[in-house]
Amino acid sequence: MELLLKFLDKIKIEISDIERIFVNLGPGKFTSLRISLSIAKAISLANKATLLGFKSKDLTSKNYRKLIKLDKKKLSNKGLIKPIYSS
């Protein structure tokens, strides 16, 4: 959480300004996904922000702009977030 707060401070954004949160659903390690999802869900609930999930395979070459396109096309996972764990 401290790292997130430092990042937001660096880019001059308050947590209360967040309206939409994109969270990676995996595949990934159990602990990493659980921590990420917990923080994202807590911020989402506190701010009434929309929580959207995406899968790693939906992102090519770390092109995060593609998340915006997925959201606009309603292809991101909204609602129940189901992580995909890898071994």
Buried (B, 14 or more C-beta within 10 A) or exposed (E): EEEEEEEBEEEEEEEEEBEBBBBBBBBBEEEEBEEBBEBBBEBBEEBEBBBBBBBEEBBEEEEEEBBEEBBEEEBBBEEEBEBBBEE
